[in-house]
Amino acid sequence: MQLYIVDAFSQSLFGGNPAGVVLTEAPLPERYMRYLAAELRYSETAFVLYEGGSFSARYFTPTDEVSLCGHATIAAFTALRHAGIVRPGAAYDMKTNAGLLRIDVLADSVWMDMAAPVSLSKIGARDLNALYEALDLRAADMPKLPAEIISSGLPDIMLPVSDRETLNDIVPDFKTIAELSLKHSVVGLHVFALGGDGVRAYCRNFAPVYGIDEEAATGTSNGALTYYLYRHGFLETDTVNRFVQGEAMQRPSSVLTTLVHRGDTPVVRVGGSGAILSCGELFT
């Protein structure tokens, strides 16, 4: 087995979102995967099983298994490309607990399909006030856009704020955010301010209920945000969108997305680069 540490959604080391990646040709016990993810303490660790050209992945936070993780998938195929297991210019299918996903490997980036995007519900006024209060903000000062639960593999609350400065000044109450996340059956809050000059939106992501107070780059959440913005008329299909995340953590990340239609079905794709920090042998 090989263990990689990859900074995903960044072209340089110590940017983006670090992920652990384990490449294995034999299935691993779930107990081992849980313990290793807790030991590594990254927001997610991807365990990739490759057998005869087929791929499957499971994803673990330090506390739980999740169905899909965008940045860990970008990290995983960056590691697979480095190991010579996949090659640039080819497409691969990978089985996940969120479904079968298509992955395109390029020389300097990786693009992946997200799970089918869906709007699950909008947040009512009382709960909306509680969400903003958990960030030390007032709902009355925020833009008149809906807060909405969207999933492109994992459900998150899309929560708009007025501008980039307000976003950076957030003071999160992680205990309350965790309670509200459990109440709404979501992974966490994806807070965003609309951007400009080549940036579709600036984002911060909070998922304390899964042991992740804040995350520097979140593929599934920005995939969900892409669908949210499409639904509300802020972007068109077949365009590349750039989301900037992680600035408040001093780990700036660049997450690329696009929304395409295959027949009548909207498909969100997420892409980005990865920088490999280390790789080595892993023992069981």
N, C-alpha and C positions, 0 to 999 in steps of 0.2 A: 504494500500500500504506500501511496505517496500522499504527503500532506503539503498543501500550498497555502500561503497567505497572500491574498490578492487585494489590492485597493481598487475597487470597482467604481466605474463612472468617473475615472480620472486617468489622464495620460501620464501623470507623474506620481512618484511615491509620496505617501503621507497626505494625499488628497483623497477625495471620494470616500467610499464606505468600505472598510476592511471586512473581508469574509474569510473564514476557513473553508478549504476545499479538500475533501478526501476522495482520492481516485482509487477504486478497488475493483478487482475482477471477481470477487466472491462476496456474497451477501454478508452483512454485518449484523450482529445481534442488536436489537433496539436499545438494550441497556447500555451497550458500549457507545452507541452514537449519542445518547443522552448525556452520558458522563463526559465524553470528549467535548461536546458543545459547551457544557458547563465549565470544563477545565479551560477551554480556549477563551471564553467570555466575549467572543464577538457577537454582534447582534444576531447573526445567523451563520451557521456552518452547513455547507452542502455536502452530502454524501452521494457520490456518483458511482453507480455500478455500470460498468461497460463490459459487454459480452458479445463477441462476434459482430461488432458494428451496431449493436443496439444499446440504448442508454436509458437509464432511469435514475431519478434523484429523489432524495428525501432531505428535508430542511428542518434544522433544529435551532431554536433560540437557546439561551442559557437555561431556560425553564420549561419550554414546551416545544412540541413539533407543530409546524405550520405547513399548510398545503402547498405554498408556492412562495418563492422569494426572488424578486427580479435581480437585485444586485448580486446575490450569491450565484444565480445562473450565469450572469455575465462573467463573474469571477471563475466559475467552473469551466466554461468553454474557453476562457483565456488560458487556464491551466491545461486543459486538454489539447489546445493548439500548441502550447509550449512543449508538451510531452510528445507531440507527434501523433497523437491518437486521432485528432481531427485535422483537416487541412483547410487553409483559406480558399474561398471560392466555392465551398460546398455547403449543402443544407442537411440538417439532421433532425430526426424526430426524437423527442425525449419524453418518457412517461413520468408524470408527476401525480401527486394526489389531487391536483386541480385539473387533470386531463392530459391528453397528448399534445405536446407543444412543438412547433417548428422553430428550429434555431438556425440562423444563417451566420456562418463564420467568415469574416473578412480579414484582410491582412492586419488591420489596425483597430478593429471593433467587432462586436458581436451584437446581433439583433435577434430578438425573440418574440414570438407570439405570446400574448397574455391570454388568460382564460376569457371566455365570452363576457364582455362588459355588461353590467346590469345596474339600473337604479333601483335600490331596495326601498327607500322611503325618504321623505323630507322631515326635517326637525321642526317641531312646533315651537311657538314663541317662548313658552316657559323653559323648555329644555335649552333653547337657543341662548337665553340669558345666562343659564347656568354654565354653558360651555364657554362663553366669553369671559364670565367671571373667573373661571378656572385658569384663564390666561392673564388675569388682571386687566381686562378690557371691558368696555361698556358696549352692549349691543347697539345702542342708539348711535354710536359713533362709527359703526361699520357699514360697508356698502349694502345696498338693497338687493343682494343676491341670496338665493336660498342656501341654507346648509343642508347637505344631502348625503345620504349613505350610498356610496357607489362601490362596487366590487369589480375588479378585473383579475380576480384570483383570491383576494382577501378583502373583506369589507372594511372601509374606513369612512369616517365623517369628513367630507370636503367642507372646510370652514373658511370663508373669505374674510380678509381684513383689508383695511383701506389702502395701505401703501407699504413699501419696503421698510421704511423706518419703523412703522408700527409693528411689523412682523419681527424685526430685530430686537425691539424693546419688550417683547413678551416676557412675562415672569410666570412660568407655568407652576401650577399647584398639582404635582404629580399624583398625590393621593386622590384628589377630586377627579382628575382626568381618568385615573384607573376606575374609579367608581362609575363615572359616566360611560366609560367604554363598556363595562360589564352590563350596565343598564340597557345600552343600545345594541349589545351583541356585536361589537366591532373590535378590530384590532387596536385602533387608536384614532387620533385626530391628525388630519393632513391640512395644515393651515397654509393659506397662500395669499399672495398679493399679485395682481396682474402686473406684467412687466412691459417692456418696450425695447427697442434697439436690439432685436434678435433674441430676446428672452421672453418666452410666453408667460412665465410666472416665476416668482420667487417663493420658496416653500420651506416650511419646517414641519417635522413629523414627530409625534409623541405617542409612544406605545408602552407606557409603564406597566400595564397589566400583563405584558409578555416579557417583563424584565428589561425593556428598552426605553429609558427615559426620553432620549432623543436620538434620532438616526440621521446620518449625514447624507444618505441617498437611498431612496425607496422606489424601486421599479414598479411594484404593484400599485403603490399609491399614486405615482405620477401617471401610470396607465389609467387608473380610475379618474384622475383629474383631467386627463385628455378627453375621456368620454363625457365628463361633466361639462367641460368647456364647449365641446361639440354640441351637446344637447341644448346649451344656452346661447349658441350662436357666436362664440368667441374664436372658433377655428373651423377650418374647412378640411375635407378629406384630402388625402394624398399630399399633405404638406408635412415637412419635418418641423417639429416643435422642440424647443430647448427649454428645459426647466433647470433652474439653479437652486441647489439645496446645500445645506451644511455650512453656510457662511458663519452662522452664530457659533459653530463648533470649531471654527478655524480649519475646517476640512471641506473646502469648496468642491462641489460636485456638479457635473454637467450630465443631465439625463436627457436623452433624445427619444422622441416618440413620433409615431404617425398613426393615423386612423385610416384604414382602407375598407372597402366593401368587397366581400367575396360573395357574389350573388346579392342577396338581400341582407346578408349578415355583416354587421360592423365588426371589424377586427382591429384591436389595438396592438401595435408593435412597439417594443421598447428596445433602445440600443445604447451602446456606449463602449468606452475603452476600459481596459484594465491594466494595472501596473503590478507586476509580480514582485513582492517583497522578499519571499523566501520559499524554498521547497526542500523537502527532505523525506527520509524514510520514517514510517509510522509503524509502531509495534502494537500487537494486541496482547 
